[in-house]
């Protein structure tokens, strides 16, 4: 079948011209208490919701080229690629579900986390008012929607993780995690007699295959599976979500886990579930695995499922306060 071309996104000069950041904007990192990240985080959200990372585009194109011409799998992947181009051209959300908004902030000593969190919340409110984000934050029991993506208590949404590091730069990563893919995540406690999984990599493999088989086309396949081995019930899930920030095609630092990841991708793509559950050779785009330490009595396998519309981006302020998006 003829090869599917990689969609050409809007030139970066056009993206920069539409930025909400003033030209030559930079932060004064020498005055951390006067630091205001509201505008750069707003720009981070604008780019994240409308512009697909290049590694995801290339994975989708490679998958499209494996599918039979005229098949539902090929047509579905074609539609996904067309959607990517349209969203980028019009600075419109890649998906109507702009997801749970999750941030990871790494900063040097002296930065006020309380201040940065308030600025992130202001950026989320602004992005929601511009319809770059859909208001996705509702009260659990009443379903009441405040309309601005704000948990009024300031803890549940947007989700913000902080880490102080020994570098002068500031890094803000964001992920937009859709509700459908979040619903098909899973956590296993090994040993698991029901699926015959023991406390080893073979058992982890059974957990991943079981989770994908149960998901079928839900979660908007082809998905990206991130797997945390160990930790506790909370840290395992947190790590599995953070792993989704890793670019597809980046080798695992652990050679054993790198081989395990590649074998799992091959195995999962033989299940025949395919894009959106329509059948085909592409059920997952990638698998990302990390080992954590654990309590001797516990062995958790925490699996986060990310949809094909894997919206993530990173804002980096260098030591001079100049922003870049990577």
Residue pairs with C-beta under 8 A, 6 or more apart in sequence:
1 65
1 68
1 69
1 74
2 69
3 65
4 61
4 64
4 65
4 77
4 78
4 81
5 61
6 57
6 58
6 61
7 57
7 61
7 81
7 82
7 84
7 85
8 85
9 51
9 52
9 54
9 57
9 84
9 85
9 88
10 51
10 88
10 89
15 47
15 51
18 46
18 91
19 43
19 46
20 39
20 42
20 43
20 46
21 39
21 40
21 43
21 323
22 39
25 39
25 40
25 323
26 317
26 320
26 321
26 322
26 323
27 35
27 36
27 37
27 40
27 170
27 317
27 321
27 323
28 34
28 35
28 321
29 35
29 108
29 168
29 170
29 317
29 319
29 320
29 321
32 108
32 110
32 111
32 112
33 110
33 112
33 115
35 111
35 115
35 116
36 119
37 116
37 119
37 120
37 123
37 170
37 172
38 119
38 122
38 123
38 126
39 123
40 172
40 315
40 317
40 323
41 119
41 120
41 123
41 172
41 174
41 315
42 123
42 126
42 127
43 315
43 323
43 325
44 123
44 172
44 174
44 313
44 315
44 325
45 101
45 123
45 124
45 127
45 132
45 133
45 174
46 91
46 127
46 130
46 132
47 313
47 325
48 174
48 176
48 311
48 312
48 313
49 93
49 94
49 98
49 127
49 132
49 133
49 176
49 311
50 87
50 88
50 90
50 91
50 92
50 93
50 94
50 132
51 87
51 88
51 313
52 84
52 87
52 88
52 94
52 309
52 310
52 311
53 247
53 310
53 311
53 312
53 313
55 247
55 248
55 249
56 248
56 285
56 308
56 310
57 81
57 84
58 248
58 249
59 248
59 249
59 285
59 286
60 77
60 80
60 81
60 84
60 222
60 285
60 308
61 81
63 77
63 222
63 275
63 281
63 282
63 285
64 74
64 77
64 78
64 81
64 282
66 281
66 282
67 73
67 74
67 77
67 280
67 281
67 282
68 74
68 280
71 279
71 280
72 274
72 275
72 278
72 279
72 280
73 274
73 275
73 278
73 279
73 280
73 281
73 282
74 280
76 274
76 275
76 276
76 278
76 280
77 275
77 282
80 275
80 308
80 309
83 94
84 94
86 92
87 93
87 94
91 132
93 131
93 132
93 133
93 134
94 309
94 311
95 178
95 307
95 309
95 311
96 134
97 134
97 136
97 178
97 179
97 180
98 132
98 133
98 134
98 136
98 176
98 178
98 311
99 136
99 175
99 176
99 177
99 178
99 179
99 182
99 311
100 136
100 157
100 158
100 159
100 176
100 177
100 178
100 179
100 182
101 124
101 133
101 136
101 149
101 157
101 158
101 159
101 174
101 175
101 176
102 158
102 159
102 161
102 174
102 175
102 176
102 177
102 241
103 120
103 158
103 159
103 160
103 161
103 172
103 173
103 174
104 161
104 163
104 171
104 172
104 173
104 174
104 242
104 245
105 113
105 116
105 120
105 160
105 161
105 162
105 163
105 170
105 171
105 172
105 173
106 162
106 163
106 164
106 165
106 167
106 170
106 171
106 172
107 113
107 116
107 162
107 163
107 164
107 165
107 170
107 171
108 164
108 165
108 166
108 167
108 168
108 169
108 170
109 164
111 164
111 170
113 162
116 160
116 162
117 154
117 160
117 162
120 158
120 160
120 172
121 150
121 154
121 158
124 133
124 148
124 149
124 150
124 158
125 148
125 149
125 150
127 133
127 149
128 134
128 135
128 147
128 148
128 149
129 148
133 149
133 176
135 145
135 146
135 147
135 148
135 149
136 149
136 157
136 179
137 145
137 146
137 148
137 149
137 150
137 151
137 156
137 157
138 144
138 145
139 145
146 152
149 157
149 158
150 157
151 157
161 238
161 242
168 319
169 316
169 317
169 318
169 319
170 316
170 317
171 314
171 315
171 316
171 317
172 314
172 315
172 316
173 245
173 312
173 313
173 314
173 315
174 312
174 313
174 314
174 315
175 241
175 244
175 245
175 311
175 312
176 311
176 312
177 241
177 244
177 306
178 220
178 307
178 309
180 218
180 219
180 220
180 307
181 219
181 220
181 223
181 305
181 306
181 307
182 304
182 305
183 218
183 219
184 211
184 214
184 215
184 218
184 219
184 305
185 211
185 237
185 240
185 302
185 303
185 304
185 305
186 207
186 210
186 211
186 214
186 303
186 305
187 233
187 236
187 237
187 300
187 301
187 302
187 303
188 195
188 197
188 207
188 210
188 211
188 300
188 301
188 303
189 298
189 299
189 300
190 197
190 198
190 199
190 203
190 204
190 207
190 299
190 300
190 301
191 197
191 198
191 199
191 203
191 299
192 203
192 206
192 207
195 206
195 207
195 210
196 206
197 203
197 204
197 206
197 207
197 210
199 299
201 256
201 260
203 301
204 227
204 229
204 260
204 289
204 301
205 260
205 264
205 267
207 227
207 301
207 303
208 225
208 227
208 264
208 268
208 287
208 301
208 303
209 267
209 268
209 271
211 225
211 303
211 305
212 223
212 225
212 268
212 271
212 273
212 283
212 284
212 305
213 271
213 273
215 221
215 223
215 273
215 305
216 273
216 277
217 273
217 274
217 275
217 276
217 277
217 278
218 277
219 305
219 307
220 276
220 307
220 308
220 309
221 273
221 274
221 275
221 276
221 277
221 282
221 283
221 284
221 307
221 308
222 274
222 275
222 282
222 283
222 284
222 285
222 308
223 283
223 284
223 285
223 305
223 306
223 307
223 308
224 244
224 248
224 284
224 285
224 286
224 287
224 288
224 305
224 306
224 307
224 308
224 310
225 264
225 268
225 284
225 286
225 287
225 288
225 303
225 304
225 305
225 306
226 240
226 241
226 243
226 244
226 246
226 287
226 288
226 289
226 303
226 304
226 306
227 240
227 243
227 287
227 288
227 289
227 290
227 301
227 302
227 303
228 235
228 236
228 237
228 239
228 240
228 243
228 289
228 290
228 292
228 300
228 301
228 302
229 289
229 290
229 291
229 292
229 301
230 236
230 291
230 292
230 293
230 294
230 299
230 300
231 239
231 292
231 293
231 294
231 300
231 302
232 294
232 295
232 298
232 300
233 300
233 302
235 292
236 292
236 300
236 301
236 302
237 302
237 304
239 290
239 292
239 302
240 302
240 303
240 304
241 304
243 288
243 289
243 290
243 304
244 288
244 304
244 306
244 310
244 312
245 312
245 314
246 288
248 285
248 286
249 286
251 258
252 258
252 260
252 261
252 288
252 289
252 290
254 291
257 289
257 290
257 291
260 289
261 286
261 287
261 288
261 289
264 287
264 289
265 284
265 286
265 287
268 283
268 284
268 287
269 281
269 282
269 283
269 284
271 283
272 279
272 280
272 283
273 279
273 280
273 283
274 280
274 281
274 282
274 283
275 282
275 308
285 308
285 310
294 300
313 325
313 326
314 325
314 326
315 323
315 324
315 325
316 323
316 324
316 325
316 326
317 323
318 324
